[in-house]
Amino acid sequence: MWVYGAVASTDALGDGLDRDACAQAGTLCRRTAGNTLSGMRPRSLRVPTAPEPDVDGRLVRIGVEHELCMWRDHERVDFRSLLPQLAGHIAALDPGDPRARRLPSGVALTADGWEAELASPPLPLGPDAAHDVDRLLRSERTELNERAQAHGVTRISGFSTHLNITVPDHRATAIGRSLLQTCALGLAAVTEPTGSSGVFVRPRRGRLEVGGEYVEGERLVAAIILLAACVRGLQCGSAPQAHAPRALASREKFGWFVPPEELEPSVLPGVWDWAREWCLELGLDAGPVDRVVNAPHPGAECSFGGDAIEVEPLRTHRRLRPGGVSAETEWLTWQHVVWAFHDPHGSACRAVVPVEQEGDFLRALDSGALDTPVERMLRRRGIRRAPRPAAC
């Protein structure tokens, strides 16, 4: 999946590794300053494949990305210049995005062009998941606002929202196309105010992404619930009778874009009549969608305040373990998290953890159950072969 220096898979690490403990931690790999293990060539890290979600939703996860505009009075602020001042003390976590930081709550903060972006971690779909995502983003948005005010920012406004939901790779394109043709206009009726710039549907690795205008609060909760219900129904082979909008190729990434003139709020009641059954089958609360079906969209302004919350399996702050070993997130994707361990002598190893196992991994890490296998990985030295004498 990626290569970060010279790494080796666990298959070649020998019997010095406590594999039972390693099973809790994901896949551990080791890199010792500038060297590969004896006889190995640098290669990409082999990442364990997370199980595909069952159609009953037990392994389905949802997540939301919010893009925000920063203002000093009437002038836009380029968040790329502000981010180092607000979060420069947090290590960058993504070699593909050197600005990305993982906050202690598990939310990722980065700059997407001029805009600030807060991305929730993928949370297991359940009765409280949509509300948890909304509260989590509100909490981080509030702290971001307070920190930005100290640097002259006078206002934050919403720019866009991206909804994400787990879909197996081999079905992502087909389900995305079906969602576009049958449910996208219904979803847009929940998220899009007057003056929308349009919506997009993108198949991504292990998920679908649906994007549009900024939305928070009850309408964000309703949109997450409606999206989950629609995807559930489509995966089961059902679909509502709905008008298929004219769609264009999505900008920047593969997918489809529905221009604003194609949006039609009147389709929402019909889509919801079909999706409500799937919502209830998933054990989700239909109330948030019921309340917005016939309600005019009020527009969306950023709101702030509320208590900080913790959502399992988070608390993803940097750790210090015995012997001065540090542990922190180094890479974050929809399906996996990479935790890097560094000791004071310059050795490092990494744990590649499926996101659904990160809670167990962090509990094992904090309890000390992983200290011994990590210590062994860091202590192990590559065996250097003696050079052969030159042939006469």
C-alpha positions as CSV (number, residue, x, y, z in Angstrom):
1,M,0.0,0.0,0.0
2,W,2.8,2.4,0.8
3,V,6.5,2.4,1.6
4,Y,8.0,4.5,4.3
5,G,11.7,4.0,4.3
6,A,12.8,0.3,4.3
7,V,10.2,-2.0,5.9
8,A,9.7,-5.7,6.2
9,S,6.6,-7.9,6.6
10,T,6.1,-10.0,9.8
11,D,6.6,-13.1,7.7
12,A,10.3,-12.5,7.7
13,L,10.9,-11.2,11.2
14,G,11.8,-14.6,12.7
15,D,10.5,-16.0,16.0
16,G,11.6,-13.1,18.2
17,L,8.1,-11.6,17.8
18,D,5.3,-12.4,20.2
19,R,2.7,-13.2,17.5
20,D,-0.2,-13.5,19.9
21,A,0.3,-10.0,21.2
22,C,1.0,-8.8,17.6
23,A,-2.4,-10.2,16.6
24,Q,-4.0,-7.6,18.8
25,A,-1.8,-4.8,17.3
26,G,-2.3,-5.5,13.6
27,T,0.8,-6.0,11.5
28,L,4.1,-4.8,13.0
29,C,7.1,-3.9,10.9
30,R,10.5,-2.6,11.7
31,R,12.9,-0.1,10.3
32,T,16.3,0.6,11.8
33,A,17.9,3.8,10.7
34,G,18.8,3.3,7.1
35,N,19.0,-0.5,7.1
36,T,16.8,-3.3,5.9
37,L,16.9,-6.6,7.7
38,S,19.5,-9.0,6.4
39,G,18.9,-10.3,3.0
40,M,15.7,-8.2,2.4
41,R,15.0,-5.7,-0.2
42,P,13.0,-2.6,0.6
43,R,9.4,-3.2,-0.4
44,S,5.9,-1.8,0.3
45,L,4.2,-2.7,3.5
46,R,1.7,-5.5,3.1
47,V,-1.5,-4.4,4.7
48,P,-4.0,-6.8,6.1
49,T,-7.4,-6.7,4.3
50,A,-10.3,-5.8,6.6
51,P,-13.3,-8.0,6.2
52,E,-15.9,-6.8,3.8
53,P,-19.0,-5.4,5.4
54,D,-22.0,-7.7,5.7
55,V,-25.1,-6.6,4.0
56,D,-26.7,-6.3,7.4
57,G,-24.5,-3.4,8.2
58,R,-22.6,-4.8,11.2
59,L,-19.3,-3.7,9.8
60,V,-20.5,-0.6,8.0
61,R,-18.9,2.7,9.1
62,I,-19.8,6.3,8.4
63,G,-17.8,9.5,8.4
64,V,-18.1,13.2,7.5
65,E,-15.7,15.8,6.1
66,H,-16.5,19.5,6.7
67,E,-14.7,22.2,4.8
68,L,-14.7,25.6,6.4
69,C,-13.8,29.1,5.3
70,M,-11.8,31.4,7.5
71,W,-12.3,35.2,7.5
72,R,-10.7,38.3,8.8
73,D,-13.6,40.7,8.6
74,H,-14.5,40.6,4.9
75,E,-11.2,39.0,3.6
76,R,-10.7,35.3,3.2
77,V,-7.8,33.7,5.0
78,D,-5.7,31.0,3.4
79,F,-5.8,28.2,6.0
80,R,-2.6,26.7,4.6
81,S,-0.7,29.6,6.2
82,L,-2.7,29.4,9.4
83,L,-2.5,25.6,10.0
84,P,1.1,25.4,11.3
85,Q,0.4,28.1,13.9
86,L,-2.7,26.2,15.1
87,A,-1.6,22.6,15.0
88,G,2.1,22.7,14.2
89,H,2.9,20.8,17.5
90,I,1.0,17.8,16.2
91,A,2.9,15.5,13.9
92,A,1.9,15.3,10.2
93,L,0.2,11.9,9.6
94,D,-0.1,11.4,5.9
95,P,2.9,11.4,3.4
96,G,0.3,12.2,0.7
97,D,-0.9,15.2,2.6
98,P,1.9,16.9,4.6
99,R,-0.6,19.2,6.2
100,A,-2.9,16.6,7.7
101,R,-2.9,16.2,11.5
102,R,-4.8,13.8,13.7
103,L,-6.3,15.5,16.7
104,P,-6.6,13.7,20.1
105,S,-10.3,13.1,19.4
106,G,-9.5,11.1,16.3
107,V,-10.7,13.9,13.9
108,A,-8.3,14.7,11.2
109,L,-7.5,18.4,10.5
110,T,-5.9,19.6,7.2
111,A,-6.1,22.4,4.6
112,D,-7.8,21.6,1.3
113,G,-6.7,24.6,-0.7
114,W,-7.8,27.8,1.2
115,E,-10.3,25.9,3.3
116,A,-9.9,24.2,6.6
117,E,-11.1,20.6,6.6
118,L,-12.2,18.6,9.6
119,A,-12.8,14.9,8.9
120,S,-14.4,12.6,11.4
121,P,-12.9,9.1,11.9
122,P,-15.0,6.2,10.4
123,L,-17.5,5.3,13.2
124,P,-19.5,2.1,13.3
125,L,-23.0,2.6,12.0
126,G,-25.5,2.4,14.9
127,P,-28.4,4.2,16.5
128,D,-26.2,7.0,17.9
129,A,-23.5,7.2,15.1
130,A,-25.0,10.1,13.2
131,H,-25.4,12.2,16.3
132,D,-21.9,11.3,17.5
133,V,-20.4,12.5,14.2
134,D,-22.3,15.8,14.4
135,R,-21.3,16.4,18.0
136,L,-17.7,15.4,17.4
137,L,-17.3,17.8,14.5
138,R,-19.1,20.5,16.4
139,S,-16.7,20.1,19.3
140,E,-13.6,20.3,17.1
141,R,-15.1,23.2,15.1
142,T,-15.6,25.1,18.3
143,E,-12.0,24.6,19.4
144,L,-10.7,25.5,15.9
145,N,-12.7,28.7,16.1
146,E,-11.3,29.6,19.5
147,R,-7.7,28.9,18.4
148,A,-8.2,30.8,15.1
149,Q,-9.6,33.9,16.8
150,A,-6.2,34.2,18.6
151,H,-4.7,34.7,15.2
152,G,-7.0,37.3,13.9
153,V,-9.8,35.2,12.4
154,T,-13.1,36.9,13.0
155,R,-15.5,34.4,11.4
156,I,-15.8,30.9,10.2
157,S,-18.3,29.8,7.6
158,G,-19.2,26.5,6.1
159,F,-18.0,25.6,2.6
160,S,-18.9,21.9,1.9
161,T,-19.9,18.5,3.4
162,H,-18.7,15.1,2.2
163,L,-20.6,12.1,3.6
164,N,-18.9,8.7,3.5
165,I,-20.2,5.2,4.0
166,T,-18.6,1.8,3.8
167,V,-19.3,-0.2,0.6
168,P,-17.2,-3.2,-0.6
169,D,-14.7,-2.3,-3.3
170,H,-16.1,-4.7,-5.9
171,R,-19.6,-3.1,-5.5
172,A,-18.7,0.6,-5.0
173,T,-19.1,1.7,-8.6
174,A,-22.3,-0.2,-9.2
175,I,-23.9,1.0,-5.9
176,G,-22.6,4.5,-6.6
177,R,-24.3,4.5,-10.0
178,S,-27.5,3.2,-8.6
179,L,-27.4,5.8,-5.8
180,L,-27.0,8.5,-8.4
181,Q,-29.9,7.3,-10.5
182,T,-32.4,6.7,-7.7
183,C,-31.5,8.4,-4.4
184,A,-29.1,11.3,-5.1
185,L,-31.9,13.9,-5.6
186,G,-33.6,12.8,-2.3
187,L,-30.3,13.2,-0.4
188,A,-29.7,16.6,-2.1
189,A,-33.2,17.7,-0.8
190,V,-31.9,17.2,2.7
191,T,-28.5,18.8,2.3
192,E,-28.8,21.4,-0.3
193,P,-30.2,24.9,0.3
194,T,-31.3,27.4,-2.4
195,G,-28.3,28.4,-4.4
196,S,-26.6,25.0,-4.2
197,S,-23.6,24.4,-6.5
198,G,-24.7,20.8,-7.1
199,V,-23.8,17.4,-5.6
200,F,-21.5,14.6,-6.5
201,V,-21.3,10.8,-5.9
202,R,-17.8,9.2,-6.0
203,P,-16.9,5.5,-5.5
204,R,-13.8,5.4,-3.3
205,R,-11.6,2.7,-1.9
206,G,-14.0,0.7,0.4
207,R,-16.6,3.4,0.5
208,L,-18.9,5.8,-1.3
209,E,-18.5,9.6,-1.0
210,V,-21.4,12.0,-1.5
211,G,-20.7,15.7,-1.4
212,G,-22.6,19.0,-1.4
213,E,-23.1,22.2,0.5
214,Y,-22.2,22.6,4.1
215,V,-24.7,21.1,6.5
216,E,-24.7,20.4,10.2
217,G,-27.0,19.6,13.1
218,E,-30.3,17.9,12.4
219,R,-30.0,18.0,8.7
220,L,-26.5,16.4,8.8
221,V,-27.9,13.7,11.1
222,A,-30.8,13.2,8.7
223,A,-28.5,13.0,5.7
224,I,-26.3,10.3,7.3
225,I,-29.4,8.2,8.2
226,L,-30.9,8.6,4.8
227,L,-27.6,7.7,3.0
228,A,-27.2,4.6,5.2
229,A,-30.8,3.5,4.5
230,C,-30.4,4.0,0.7
231,V,-27.2,2.1,0.5
232,R,-28.6,-0.7,2.6
233,G,-31.6,-1.0,0.3
234,L,-29.5,-0.8,-2.9
235,Q,-27.2,-3.5,-1.6
236,C,-30.2,-5.7,-1.0
237,G,-31.3,-5.3,-4.6
238,S,-34.2,-2.9,-4.0
239,A,-34.5,0.6,-5.4
240,P,-37.1,3.4,-5.3
241,Q,-39.0,4.6,-8.4
242,A,-37.3,7.9,-9.0
243,H,-36.2,10.3,-11.7
244,A,-32.6,9.8,-12.8
245,P,-30.9,13.2,-13.0
246,R,-28.6,14.3,-15.8
247,A,-25.0,13.8,-14.5
248,L,-21.6,14.9,-15.6
249,A,-18.2,13.4,-14.9
250,S,-17.1,14.5,-11.4
251,R,-14.3,17.0,-11.1
252,E,-10.9,15.9,-9.7
253,K,-11.8,12.3,-8.9
254,F,-13.8,9.5,-10.6
255,G,-17.5,9.8,-10.1
256,W,-20.5,11.8,-11.1
257,F,-21.6,15.4,-10.7
258,V,-25.3,16.5,-10.6
259,P,-25.5,20.2,-11.6
260,P,-27.7,22.5,-9.6
261,E,-30.4,22.8,-12.3
262,E,-31.1,19.1,-12.0
263,L,-31.8,19.2,-8.2
264,E,-35.5,18.6,-7.4
265,P,-36.5,18.7,-3.7
266,S,-40.0,17.2,-4.5
267,V,-38.6,13.7,-4.9
268,L,-37.6,13.4,-1.2
269,P,-40.9,12.1,0.1
270,G,-41.0,9.3,-2.5
271,V,-37.3,8.3,-1.8
272,W,-37.9,8.4,2.0
273,D,-41.1,6.3,1.7
274,W,-38.9,3.5,0.2
275,A,-35.8,4.1,2.4
276,R,-37.7,4.3,5.7
277,E,-38.1,0.5,5.8
278,W,-34.4,0.0,5.4
279,C,-33.7,2.7,8.0
280,L,-35.7,0.8,10.6
281,E,-34.1,-2.5,9.5
282,L,-30.8,-1.0,10.4
283,G,-32.0,0.0,13.8
284,L,-31.7,3.7,13.1
285,D,-34.0,6.5,14.2
286,A,-36.3,7.6,11.4
287,G,-37.2,10.8,13.3
288,P,-34.5,13.1,12.0
289,V,-35.5,12.4,8.4
290,D,-39.2,12.5,9.2
291,R,-38.8,16.0,10.5
292,V,-37.0,17.4,7.4
293,V,-39.0,15.7,4.7
294,N,-41.5,18.5,4.2
295,A,-39.6,21.3,5.9
296,P,-37.9,24.1,3.9
297,H,-34.1,24.2,4.0
298,P,-33.2,27.0,6.4
299,G,-29.6,27.3,5.0
300,A,-26.6,26.4,7.1
301,E,-24.4,28.6,9.2
302,C,-21.6,27.3,11.4
303,S,-22.6,26.9,15.0
304,F,-20.3,26.5,17.9
305,G,-20.3,25.5,21.6
306,G,-21.1,22.3,23.4
307,D,-19.0,20.0,25.5
308,A,-16.1,18.0,24.2
309,I,-17.0,14.4,23.7
310,E,-15.2,11.1,23.3
311,V,-16.4,8.5,21.0
312,E,-15.0,5.0,21.2
313,P,-12.5,3.9,20.0
314,L,-10.8,7.3,20.1
315,R,-8.4,9.0,22.4
316,T,-5.7,8.9,19.7
317,H,-3.2,11.3,21.3
318,R,0.5,10.6,21.3
319,R,1.7,8.1,23.9
320,L,5.0,7.7,25.8
321,R,5.7,4.1,26.8
322,P,8.5,2.6,29.1
323,G,12.0,3.2,27.9
324,G,11.1,6.5,26.3
325,V,9.3,4.8,23.4
326,S,6.9,7.1,21.7
327,A,3.7,6.0,19.8
328,E,1.7,8.2,17.5
329,T,-0.4,7.9,14.4
330,E,1.6,8.2,11.2
331,W,-0.9,7.3,8.5
332,L,-4.7,7.3,8.3
333,T,-7.0,5.9,5.7
334,W,-10.7,4.9,5.7
335,Q,-9.7,1.3,6.3
336,H,-6.4,1.3,8.2
337,V,-4.4,3.3,10.8
338,V,-0.6,3.1,11.0
339,W,0.9,3.7,14.5
340,A,4.6,4.4,14.6
341,F,6.9,3.5,17.5
342,H,10.2,5.3,18.0
343,D,12.8,4.7,20.7
344,P,15.5,7.2,21.8
345,H,18.2,5.2,19.8
346,G,16.6,5.9,16.4
347,S,14.9,2.5,15.8
348,A,11.3,2.4,14.7
349,C,8.5,-0.1,14.1
350,R,5.0,0.3,12.9
351,A,1.6,-1.3,13.6
352,V,-0.9,-1.4,10.7
353,V,-4.3,-1.7,12.3
354,P,-7.7,-2.1,10.6
355,V,-9.9,0.8,11.8
356,E,-12.4,-1.5,13.4
357,Q,-9.6,-2.9,15.6
358,E,-8.1,0.4,16.7
359,G,-10.1,0.5,20.0
360,D,-8.7,-3.0,21.0
361,F,-5.2,-1.9,19.8
362,L,-5.2,1.2,22.0
363,R,-6.6,-0.6,25.0
364,A,-3.8,-3.2,24.6
365,L,-1.2,-0.4,24.1
366,D,-2.4,1.5,27.2
367,S,-2.5,-1.6,29.4
368,G,1.1,-2.5,28.6
369,A,0.2,-5.7,26.7
370,L,2.2,-4.5,23.7
371,D,5.2,-3.2,25.4
372,T,7.2,-6.4,25.2
373,P,6.6,-7.2,21.5
374,V,7.3,-3.6,20.6
375,E,10.5,-3.6,22.7
376,R,11.6,-6.8,20.9
377,M,10.9,-5.2,17.5
378,L,12.8,-2.1,18.3
379,R,15.8,-4.0,19.9
380,R,16.2,-6.5,17.1
381,R,19.1,-5.7,14.8
382,G,19.6,-6.6,11.2
383,I,22.3,-9.2,10.8
384,R,24.9,-7.9,8.5
385,R,26.5,-10.5,6.3
386,A,30.4,-10.5,6.3
387,P,31.7,-9.5,2.8
388,R,33.0,-12.3,0.7
389,P,36.6,-12.1,-0.3
390,A,37.2,-11.1,-3.8
391,A,37.9,-14.0,-6.2
392,C,41.5,-14.3,-7.2
